[in-house]
Every structure is written in structure tokens, then in C-alpha cells.
Amino acid sequence: MAARRALHCGVMSQTITPELRAWIVQQAQAGCTPESVLQAMLQAGWQESVALDAMETVLESHLQSVAAQTTAAGAAAARVVARPCIDLSGAPRAIDLGDRVVTVHVSLACPRLAVLGNLLSAEECDALIQAARPRLKRSRTVQTRTGAEELNADRTSDGMFFRRGETPLIQRIEARLSRLVHWPVENGEGLQVLRYRPGAEYKPHYDYFDPHAAGTARLCERGGQRVATIVMYLNEPVRGGGTVFPDVGLEVMPQRGHAVFFAYDRPEPATRTLHGGAPVLEGEKWVATKWLREGEFTA
């Protein structure tokens, strides 16, 4: 009866009650998988986005209140919350990363997203553009059937990849990003720099690899799934070129040195991380993108 009461939700309002908090923690301690807990909530009438947010909020709070455990409960909870994250507890307006103070402009809970200012200096932006320019080629996308790359009409930018740690500049930026999101440098792909000319765009897509596609197993051999993205703006086009998130009606306009971070702890549309690069209407747009993996990414 207690479990049924805890799961019951009204049509008009879905709130995280003390009963529901206790029930979610009990399921984690009993070794239930996050997927089974989510299914139980969906069957009880919870909206998927609300259920996911409830699970993550409750388990994250629970983990902060107890010491790290190596029990099955700890492992089950960790599967829900273990991912790159920016510490926004206390609603900070700025985050001191040691070599740079980053400002916080926007924060969303679902998707887990933050818009940041001052992540890169103007000199760093210019240096990345100059280093990348001679190596640019037409951007490719992952072919999900095989895991290989292919040209795609949905993506009309030019791009290149730096090797992880390739230069002192890249090393400095990668170390800063690691401190920002509390994720190892080794779990990041090489930094990609992209140029969008007038009319160029990247239509809405997900950054994680489709778990149902035949080529995903091959793609995940080098570090597992992608779990988060950091897009850094290296310049400002005259018009257009925003980063759009259709599921939440958000468009982030490019501003040199600013960035948008978003995380997706599971490869599912429920993470609401559908995003794209809107067409550049005038001028050029340059961005640097860092994708983060579950484990160590090997070249």
C-alpha cells in the first residue's frame, strides 16, 4: 500500500512528495535498476521528463547526505547520477577555475544545461581559429549503420580535430574544461573546431550514439557512450548561427568566449538534448566542440 501511495500522482499536479523520495531511495538500496524504477513510475502515470528529474534529484541528494558506498545500492544510484556536471549548488553567478573565472548566465534542470561566459579568452579564441584554419575540411557525421564517417547534407560546416593534448594551448583548455565539469581529461575526445559560412547549418540531432544502430558497438569501443557536450563560441557572426534546443524552445546566440554545456546520462530522447546549429545568415561562425565519454577515449 505504501508503495502504491508513493507512486500515485494526480493529473493536475506531479510533485516530489516525501513518500516518493523515500520510495525511490528504497528501490536503489534494494538494487533495482534505474530503468525498472522509471518503468514503475511511468506505469503509475508519471510523465517521463518529471519521473527522470525526480529520480535524479532524489538520488543526487541522497548520495550527498551519506558516505560513498560500495554496496549494490550505491552502484545503482551511481548509474543514475554519474556523469559530467557543473557544480551550481548555491546558484553561483561565477565559478573560479583557478586560471579563469567563468560566469553563469543560464541554467536548466531538464535538459541538464548551462550557458557560461568567459570560458575562453579572446586570445585563446583567435589562436584556435588560426591553428585550425589550414586544416579545415568539409565536416562529416557518424554513419550509424557501420560506425564510419560520411558526408551529410544536414551538416554543411568545415571542421578539423586536434589530438588531445596536441599543443600547450589545447592542454590548457582541456584541463580547464575538466575542472569545470569534474570529468577526467582522458575521457574527452579531441577538440573539434568548426567554421560555418553564410547558409551553413547543422540540423537538430543528438550527440549520443543511437543504441539501436548497428555501428554503435564499434563507436563505443573507444571510451563508451558520449555523455556530455561543451560548445565554445570563438567569434560572433553578424546574424544567425545560434545553437537551438527545440525540445525546450531555447536558442543560445554565439558570443566570443562563451559556451553552452549539456549532459545526457542515457542515450534517449527523454534527455531533451536535441540540438542544432541554426543557419548563419551573415558573416561566419567559429566554434570549438568537446565531446565527453563514459570512459577513457583512445585515438
Secondary structure, 3 states (H helix, E strand, C coil): CHHHHHHCCCCCCCCCCHHHHHHHHHHHHCCCCHHHHHHHHHHCCCCHHHHHHHHHHHHHHHHHHCCCCCCHHHHHHHHHHCCCCCCCCCCCCEEECCCCEEEEEEEECCCEEEEEECCCCHHHHHHHHHHHHHHCEECCEECCCCCCEECCCCECCEEEECCCCCCHHHHHHHHHHHHHHCCCHHHECCCEEEEECCCCCEEEECCCCCCCCCCHHHHHHHCCCEEEEEEEECCCCCEECCEEECCCCEEECCCCCCEEEEECCCCCHHHCCCEEECCEEECCEEEEEEEEECCCCCC
